[in-house]
């Protein structure tokens, strides 16, 4: 029997990590709808300073506030990513000048080096890992002019041995997908499809 996919959320000591409560079940529903990936229906929350992180194939980290990893958090984050782990990090402020963005990017520079976090091209395999996208989908929060009042036409990533280890978004996908999956029928196009791409890339 194939191993079930587990949506793992990372709890970190600083800031607010428990955002977008309905989003994980929405993405899990999309995996069932569009793919043959077996899933665990329950989101798993683990502390970043717990060795449980090394059992996860996919991790999610988000927030609005300060990101300041403690010693063990920093050690485990680096070890997880450097050993083939995948972390999707989403800025709930959708703001490149906001506290989450500045502090998270500073943490990545400290852990992986100042030039490790780079803009990824829209030709990256991430955009064809399941559905085809010409570029990262725009969120309603960007179009409504909240946050930094910009539409970000790129995502950033830290690549380890040619593969993304940390995927970083200022677009606030978490809030965009934070609704009951039964409400998808009201959408002209299911906006969680890009979430499927992210997970399928992480699992490939």
Backbone bond lengths (Angstrom), bond angles and torsions (degrees), N, CA, C in turn:
res aa  C-N    CA-C-N  psi(-1)  N-CA   C-N-CA  omega(-1)  CA-C   N-CA-C  phi
1 X - - - 1.467 - - 1.529 109.84 -
2 X 1.330 116.34 133.72 1.456 121.03 -179.78 1.526 110.65 -65.10
3 X 1.312 114.96 145.32 1.455 120.40 178.93 1.528 109.98 -68.08
4 X 1.317 116.99 135.83 1.453 121.02 -179.00 1.533 111.32 -74.39
5 X 1.334 114.87 140.13 1.464 119.78 174.38 1.522 109.54 -73.43
6 X 1.313 115.87 133.46 1.468 122.11 178.44 1.522 108.55 -117.00
7 X 1.327 116.78 125.09 1.464 121.08 174.11 1.531 107.03 -81.62
8 X 1.337 115.86 110.44 1.464 121.20 -175.92 1.513 110.56 -107.58
9 X 1.315 115.52 123.21 1.475 120.97 176.98 1.523 108.79 -101.75
10 X 1.330 115.35 135.96 1.455 120.55 -179.82 1.528 111.37 -92.32
11 X 1.299 114.71 126.16 1.470 122.14 174.98 1.527 108.19 -97.12
12 X 1.330 116.74 123.79 1.457 120.38 178.73 1.528 109.01 -121.70
13 X 1.318 116.64 156.09 1.465 120.77 -167.17 1.520 113.62 -72.98
14 X 1.316 117.76 -31.46 1.464 120.25 178.40 1.524 109.71 -90.06
15 X 1.321 117.14 164.43 1.465 121.01 170.71 1.513 114.55 66.03
16 X 1.335 115.35 -161.48 1.474 122.09 -178.85 1.524 108.18 -123.28
17 X 1.307 116.94 107.48 1.461 123.07 -174.00 1.526 112.81 -93.77
18 X 1.335 117.84 -16.37 1.476 121.83 -169.81 1.526 111.88 -96.67
19 X 1.334 115.91 61.79 1.466 122.00 -177.55 1.530 110.06 -97.50
20 X 1.318 116.33 165.47 1.474 122.83 166.82 1.534 112.93 51.51
21 X 1.324 115.38 61.37 1.466 121.16 -170.31 1.528 113.80 -62.08
22 X 1.345 118.17 -31.60 1.467 120.29 -176.78 1.521 113.61 -89.29
23 X 1.301 116.47 -10.34 1.463 120.20 -174.87 1.525 113.85 -62.05
24 X 1.335 120.24 -46.59 1.466 118.90 -177.61 1.529 113.48 -57.80
25 X 1.328 117.80 -44.51 1.468 119.51 -179.35 1.523 110.81 -66.44
26 X 1.325 117.22 -30.51 1.463 121.52 177.00 1.528 110.40 -65.46
27 X 1.343 117.18 -46.32 1.456 119.84 179.10 1.526 111.57 -68.48
28 X 1.314 116.91 -36.28 1.462 119.57 177.71 1.530 110.58 -63.66
29 X 1.332 116.35 -39.15 1.459 120.51 175.93 1.527 110.30 -61.30
30 X 1.324 117.28 -39.59 1.463 120.83 179.13 1.525 111.70 -65.58
31 X 1.330 117.29 -37.08 1.461 119.67 176.63 1.523 110.69 -61.77
32 X 1.324 116.55 -40.70 1.464 120.99 178.52 1.527 110.35 -66.33
33 X 1.335 115.69 -40.77 1.463 121.12 -175.62 1.526 112.77 -68.96
34 X 1.332 116.43 -39.51 1.459 119.66 -170.35 1.530 114.70 -107.82
35 X 1.315 118.90 -20.65 1.457 121.17 -173.21 1.530 110.73 -126.02
36 X 1.310 115.25 177.07 1.464 120.94 176.06 1.530 111.41 -105.95
37 X 1.330 116.13 14.53 1.467 120.51 -179.13 1.532 109.46 -69.93
38 X 1.332 118.82 122.64 1.469 119.96 175.58 1.524 110.09 -71.30
39 X 1.312 117.52 141.23 1.462 120.68 -175.18 1.522 112.00 -124.77
40 X 1.318 114.66 154.36 1.457 122.29 162.91 1.523 105.24 -91.02
41 X 1.304 117.98 126.57 1.468 121.17 -173.03 1.518 113.31 -72.34
42 X 1.315 118.17 -12.65 1.462 121.60 -174.58 1.528 111.75 -106.03
43 X 1.314 115.62 129.00 1.461 120.48 171.96 1.523 109.27 -61.81
44 X 1.328 115.76 141.28 1.459 120.63 177.22 1.521 108.59 -110.73
45 X 1.308 117.18 130.32 1.463 122.17 178.04 1.519 108.18 -110.48
46 X 1.319 116.19 121.92 1.455 119.51 177.43 1.520 110.14 -128.70
47 X 1.303 114.90 149.45 1.456 121.29 178.34 1.516 109.38 -74.85
48 X 1.318 116.55 138.84 1.454 121.20 179.74 1.528 111.69 -63.78
49 X 1.313 116.83 -20.52 1.469 118.09 178.08 1.529 112.18 -95.68
50 X 1.335 116.37 17.60 1.463 121.22 177.13 1.521 110.46 -104.23
51 X 1.335 118.55 138.82 1.470 120.43 176.54 1.526 112.95 -65.18
52 X 1.337 118.05 -7.09 1.470 121.45 176.13 1.525 111.46 -59.41
53 X 1.327 116.67 -23.95 1.462 119.95 -178.47 1.527 110.99 -58.88
54 X 1.318 117.91 -30.24 1.461 120.81 -174.43 1.528 112.77 -75.48
55 X 1.332 116.75 -5.04 1.455 121.12 174.93 1.527 112.14 -93.40
56 X 1.337 117.04 -7.95 1.467 121.79 -172.98 1.522 111.38 -89.56
57 X 1.341 116.18 138.54 1.467 120.95 175.35 1.526 111.46 -91.38
58 X 1.324 116.11 -16.42 1.470 121.78 -176.45 1.525 107.34 -151.70
59 X 1.331 116.51 132.86 1.469 120.86 176.41 1.524 109.77 -129.52
60 X 1.320 114.88 149.38 1.466 122.41 178.83 1.517 108.46 -122.02
61 X 1.337 116.56 135.57 1.460 121.67 178.02 1.514 108.33 -137.69
62 X 1.323 116.72 131.99 1.466 119.55 -179.09 1.522 110.18 -150.81
63 X 1.334 115.44 -179.90 1.454 120.94 177.81 1.511 111.60 158.04
64 X 1.346 114.09 177.26 1.461 121.56 177.10 1.541 111.51 -114.17
65 X 1.312 115.95 -21.75 1.469 120.87 -165.75 1.524 112.00 -109.00
66 X 1.323 115.62 -154.60 1.453 122.91 -174.59 1.526 112.01 -66.07
67 X 1.324 116.09 137.23 1.460 122.16 169.48 1.525 106.97 -113.44
68 X 1.312 115.34 110.02 1.462 121.14 -179.69 1.518 107.45 -140.55
69 X 1.317 116.16 94.39 1.452 120.65 -176.39 1.522 111.29 -70.11
70 X 1.341 115.45 138.87 1.450 120.31 170.77 1.516 110.24 -76.08
71 X 1.322 116.94 176.35 1.454 121.42 -174.38 1.516 114.02 -56.91
72 X 1.333 117.10 -49.82 1.453 120.95 -179.50 1.531 110.90 -69.06
73 X 1.342 117.43 -37.35 1.464 121.11 177.34 1.528 110.35 -60.64
74 X 1.310 115.34 -45.62 1.472 120.61 -179.80 1.525 110.72 -63.13
75 X 1.325 115.95 -44.03 1.466 121.25 -179.45 1.527 111.08 -61.84
76 X 1.339 116.60 -46.43 1.464 120.08 -176.50 1.526 111.77 -71.56
77 X 1.354 117.17 -37.04 1.463 120.05 177.36 1.521 109.60 -60.05
78 X 1.331 116.74 -48.24 1.467 121.07 -179.21 1.520 111.24 -62.77
79 X 1.314 116.73 -45.00 1.467 120.54 -178.06 1.518 111.32 -64.99
80 X 1.339 116.71 -41.75 1.464 121.23 -179.98 1.523 110.90 -61.59
81 X 1.325 117.05 -49.19 1.463 121.24 -177.44 1.528 111.11 -68.15
82 X 1.321 117.39 -43.01 1.468 120.95 -178.09 1.524 113.05 -68.28
83 X 1.322 116.92 -16.82 1.456 121.13 -179.67 1.527 112.97 -107.04
84 X 1.338 116.28 23.70 1.456 120.59 171.75 1.513 115.70 99.90
85 X 1.327 118.25 4.48 1.465 120.97 178.64 1.528 111.75 -74.52
86 X 1.329 115.46 164.41 1.467 121.88 -178.97 1.518 109.28 -130.52
87 X 1.345 116.23 126.83 1.469 121.84 177.39 1.527 108.81 -123.72
88 X 1.329 116.37 123.56 1.460 121.54 172.18 1.519 107.29 -96.79
89 X 1.329 115.91 117.82 1.465 122.18 -177.02 1.522 108.59 -112.50
90 X 1.335 116.61 125.82 1.462 121.40 -175.47 1.529 110.07 -126.60
91 X 1.321 115.26 125.09 1.463 122.40 -179.81 1.527 109.59 -83.15
92 X 1.325 116.78 111.23 1.467 120.33 -178.77 1.519 112.91 -70.91
93 X 1.324 117.72 -11.72 1.469 120.22 177.51 1.529 111.82 -85.41
94 X 1.344 116.66 -12.72 1.468 121.96 -170.81 1.524 110.74 38.19
95 X 1.343 114.58 55.93 1.465 120.02 -171.03 1.534 108.94 -150.18
96 X 1.331 117.54 110.85 1.463 121.11 -177.92 1.527 112.29 -66.45
97 X 1.337 117.72 -17.26 1.462 121.00 178.83 1.529 112.21 -104.52
98 X 1.330 116.69 6.25 1.453 120.39 -178.53 1.520 112.37 -79.01
99 X 1.326 116.23 168.83 1.461 121.66 -175.78 1.522 111.63 -63.61
100 X 1.340 118.00 -42.68 1.461 119.73 -179.82 1.526 109.94 -61.24
101 X 1.324 116.83 -50.47 1.463 120.89 -176.86 1.523 111.27 -59.40
102 X 1.310 116.75 -49.96 1.472 119.83 -176.40 1.515 111.53 -64.15
103 X 1.335 116.58 -43.50 1.461 118.85 -176.62 1.522 111.81 -74.24
104 X 1.338 117.81 -37.39 1.456 119.25 178.24 1.524 110.69 -66.21
105 X 1.326 116.89 -45.92 1.457 119.23 -179.49 1.530 111.26 -62.98
106 X 1.332 116.78 -34.58 1.470 120.16 176.09 1.524 110.66 -65.14
107 X 1.338 116.25 -38.23 1.461 119.74 177.27 1.527 111.51 -64.09
108 X 1.320 116.58 -42.19 1.462 120.05 179.87 1.530 111.00 -65.22
109 X 1.333 116.65 -38.95 1.467 120.11 178.33 1.523 110.42 -64.45
110 X 1.316 116.30 -38.27 1.465 120.70 179.94 1.530 111.31 -68.12
111 X 1.331 116.62 -39.50 1.464 120.80 -175.82 1.521 112.09 -81.03
112 X 1.344 116.59 -45.68 1.465 120.37 -170.21 1.531 114.02 -110.42
113 X 1.322 117.71 -7.28 1.458 121.20 -177.94 1.519 111.85 108.71
114 X 1.305 116.74 153.38 1.460 122.31 -171.98 1.519 114.10 -63.79
115 X 1.322 117.78 -25.97 1.469 120.30 -176.09 1.530 112.52 -106.62
116 X 1.320 117.32 8.54 1.482 119.88 -174.37 1.525 112.25 -69.54
117 X 1.324 117.35 -38.76 1.464 121.15 -177.70 1.522 109.33 -84.51
118 X 1.336 115.73 112.41 1.468 120.40 -173.46 1.532 110.88 -127.02
119 X 1.321 115.17 152.01 1.463 120.80 171.38 1.530 108.65 -65.62
120 X 1.328 116.55 132.95 1.461 119.34 178.42 1.536 109.07 -98.54
121 X 1.330 116.69 143.43 1.472 119.65 -178.49 1.529 110.55 -72.12
122 X 1.314 116.02 155.72 1.467 120.30 179.46 1.525 112.43 -72.47
123 X 1.322 116.29 -3.48 1.467 121.00 173.75 1.528 111.51 -89.63
124 X 1.310 117.09 2.25 1.465 120.99 -176.64 1.537 110.39 -62.98
125 X 1.341 117.71 144.18 1.480 120.96 179.47 1.523 114.45 -54.42
126 X 1.312 117.84 -22.48 1.469 121.12 177.12 1.525 111.58 -53.22
127 X 1.336 116.22 -36.96 1.461 121.37 -173.87 1.529 113.10 -81.60
128 X 1.326 116.46 -3.32 1.462 120.63 175.01 1.537 111.92 -128.04
129 X 1.306 117.66 16.23 1.464 120.45 -173.39 1.533 112.87 -69.15
130 X 1.327 117.54 -20.15 1.474 121.74 173.41 1.527 109.13 -150.66
131 X 1.316 117.15 -70.87 1.459 121.69 170.42 1.527 108.64 -87.16
132 X 1.342 116.22 160.96 1.459 120.52 179.78 1.529 109.81 -99.14
133 X 1.323 115.74 127.10 1.464 121.88 176.57 1.528 108.75 -127.44
134 X 1.324 115.67 138.70 1.459 120.59 176.28 1.526 111.07 -78.66
135 X 1.319 116.54 -24.71 1.466 123.13 -176.70 1.529 107.46 -165.63
136 X 1.306 118.66 168.35 1.471 119.30 178.35 1.520 110.90 -63.16
137 X 1.331 118.20 129.64 1.467 120.42 -178.18 1.522 112.27 -59.58
138 X 1.306 114.89 142.99 1.461 121.55 177.48 1.521 109.99 -78.36
139 X 1.330 116.80 146.27 1.463 121.09 177.55 1.529 110.72 -101.78
140 X 1.312 115.75 157.92 1.467 120.87 179.19 1.524 110.81 -63.95
141 X 1.338 117.29 -27.13 1.460 120.71 -179.77 1.522 110.85 -68.72
142 X 1.315 116.61 -36.15 1.461 119.81 175.09 1.525 110.62 -68.23
143 X 1.332 115.95 -44.93 1.470 120.01 -177.45 1.523 112.09 -66.63
144 X 1.326 116.88 -28.44 1.464 120.50 179.50 1.520 112.65 -82.12
145 X 1.332 115.82 -2.91 1.459 118.72 174.49 1.505 114.97 79.32
146 X 1.324 117.69 20.26 1.466 119.40 176.63 1.523 109.24 -83.06
147 X 1.311 116.93 173.40 1.459 120.27 179.27 1.510 110.81 65.34
148 X 1.326 116.78 -126.85 1.463 120.39 -176.30 1.526 112.63 -88.88
149 X 1.342 117.40 6.08 1.465 122.16 176.73 1.533 111.54 62.83
150 X 1.342 116.24 29.55 1.459 121.30 179.14 1.520 110.24 -122.50
151 X 1.321 116.33 149.09 1.452 121.42 168.28 1.531 106.39 -100.46
152 X 1.318 116.72 113.05 1.458 121.59 -176.61 1.531 109.55 -81.55
153 X 1.316 116.16 118.21 1.462 120.07 -177.53 1.527 111.42 -95.00
154 X 1.315 116.66 24.41 1.461 121.40 -178.30 1.527 109.14 -152.93
155 X 1.322 114.80 161.16 1.452 122.42 165.63 1.521 107.15 -119.99
156 X 1.308 116.89 161.88 1.459 121.54 176.78 1.518 109.47 -113.89
157 X 1.318 114.86 159.33 1.462 119.02 179.73 1.514 110.81 -155.63
158 X 1.311 114.26 156.44 1.460 122.35 166.70 1.522 106.19 -108.40
159 X 1.308 116.26 120.76 1.462 120.64 -179.46 1.518 110.24 -102.66
160 X 1.310 115.20 137.18 1.457 122.50 176.99 1.531 107.62 -120.34
161 X 1.310 116.29 119.17 1.477 121.13 -178.85 1.525 112.19 52.60
162 X 1.348 115.94 41.92 1.451 121.00 174.13 1.516 115.71 83.37
163 X 1.337 116.84 3.39 1.461 120.27 178.66 1.522 110.16 -126.31
164 X 1.336 115.89 148.40 1.452 120.02 178.48 1.524 110.14 -67.29
165 X 1.324 115.48 127.95 1.458 121.54 172.84 1.513 111.20 -105.06
166 X 1.340 116.12 -34.59 1.467 122.58 176.58 1.524 107.68 -129.53
167 X 1.321 117.06 117.48 1.462 122.49 174.20 1.515 107.48 -103.14
168 X 1.328 116.77 126.24 1.463 121.38 -170.67 1.524 111.00 -124.45
169 X 1.324 115.70 127.53 1.460 122.50 -177.07 1.524 111.40 -125.26
170 X 1.336 115.64 134.35 1.466 121.96 169.04 1.526 111.63 -98.55
171 X 1.324 117.73 12.09 1.459 122.01 -169.97 1.538 113.39 -93.29
172 X 1.317 117.47 -8.86 1.470 122.81 179.75 1.535 112.29 62.09
173 X 1.331 115.03 52.51 1.462 119.16 175.56 1.522 111.39 -64.66
174 X 1.325 116.46 -32.14 1.460 119.44 -179.10 1.513 112.67 -56.59
175 X 1.324 116.83 -46.71 1.472 120.31 178.45 1.526 110.95 -70.94
176 X 1.319 117.26 -34.34 1.458 121.53 179.43 1.533 110.68 -61.97
177 X 1.328 116.73 -34.46 1.465 121.72 -177.36 1.528 112.51 -100.15
178 X 1.312 116.83 9.71 1.468 120.84 -175.59 1.529 110.71 -89.58
179 X 1.344 115.61 73.34 1.461 121.21 176.24 1.519 108.33 -150.48
180 X 1.307 116.37 161.76 1.465 121.06 179.09 1.523 109.42 -64.13
181 X 1.332 116.62 129.40 1.470 120.10 -174.56 1.528 112.75 -58.87
182 X 1.324 117.47 -22.23 1.471 119.90 179.03 1.523 112.51 -68.49
183 X 1.316 116.92 -14.72 1.466 120.71 179.12 1.529 113.01 -85.66
184 X 1.327 117.44 -1.05 1.466 119.55 179.46 1.527 112.29 -61.08
185 X 1.327 115.76 -27.44 1.471 118.30 -176.80 1.519 112.31 -63.26
186 X 1.321 117.68 -16.74 1.461 121.11 179.34 1.522 111.76 -86.52
187 X 1.330 117.30 -9.61 1.459 120.34 -177.74 1.526 111.27 -87.95
188 X 1.300 116.17 140.90 1.463 120.66 175.16 1.524 110.10 -64.35
189 X 1.310 116.62 -40.38 1.457 122.96 177.61 1.530 108.05 -136.19
190 X 1.313 117.04 133.46 1.462 121.40 179.77 1.528 109.50 -64.65
191 X 1.321 117.20 111.58 1.466 120.02 -175.74 1.524 113.44 -79.81
192 X 1.340 118.11 -1.52 1.462 119.45 177.40 1.530 112.56 -87.22
193 X 1.320 117.92 -2.49 1.468 119.74 -177.05 1.529 112.25 -59.14
194 X 1.326 116.23 -33.07 1.463 118.00 178.25 1.524 110.78 -68.69
195 X 1.321 116.98 -30.96 1.458 120.61 174.15 1.516 111.27 -62.16
196 X 1.340 116.66 -36.65 1.463 121.33 175.48 1.525 109.25 -61.60
197 X 1.333 117.07 -44.08 1.468 120.17 177.58 1.522 111.62 -57.72
198 X 1.325 116.94 -44.65 1.450 120.42 -178.50 1.523 111.24 -60.94
199 X 1.326 116.05 -46.22 1.468 120.19 -179.21 1.518 111.08 -67.43
200 X 1.329 117.55 -42.96 1.460 119.93 -179.34 1.529 111.33 -65.34
201 X 1.330 117.00 -35.42 1.471 119.45 174.50 1.516 110.45 -63.48
202 X 1.326 115.82 -44.75 1.474 120.08 -179.03 1.525 111.14 -60.86
203 X 1.324 117.14 -33.27 1.462 121.49 -176.45 1.523 113.21 -86.78
204 X 1.323 116.86 -11.90 1.463 119.56 -174.43 1.526 112.04 -79.76
